[in-house]
């Protein structure tokens, strides 16, 4: 398989993320439906968190099983540092954003039209920021997936490379909806340019990882990106779960969470079947 063919397949695997992004233009939805769709996205991201963590700890556990304690110390240190960086950096970024976007009060007396408009803009802005954070976390995850595709192709394990491409393409097709779910309740449709940006941030790293993985294989690099992805996805999952159960539709949100989680596992089982 030529380099161009490998890169093309990597682009396809990452490009399917664009399939779910147009759902962000559904506009205003019923509150119950918003909670349901957001919970589905939470379930998908919860599966991705499990998937990322399992890949991150695999080399750590392997080094323990083979009593390779220096490798264990290195892998564990990289994982802990990147996991903390991925999680805490987003917490402090959110705090900085919230401080820099404090709303002015228009008055005195009853709230003015300008005040309500400012609050609506902030609502949309916060949803867009959360979408960007989700895209960043998924992008870090997809870079690691791209590394796996590139490394498999470079080692002439073409059957594995094809299996990974099919499986990751299925995963990414569900991740697109997970990215834009926070926009469903803003009442305003994002423009196509913003959706394109989200797709590039979330899906583009699959292509980049495929390119890097062909020429440079490093387990520590893979663990680092899995750790960063796990931290960022953990932050987003926590935010979405809090928002879902605060909506007042706990039963609906729980069903959505279950369906999203099962959707993640089904695509993973398809990948395993193809590998078999």
Beta strands, then each sheet from edge to edge (+ up, - down):
end
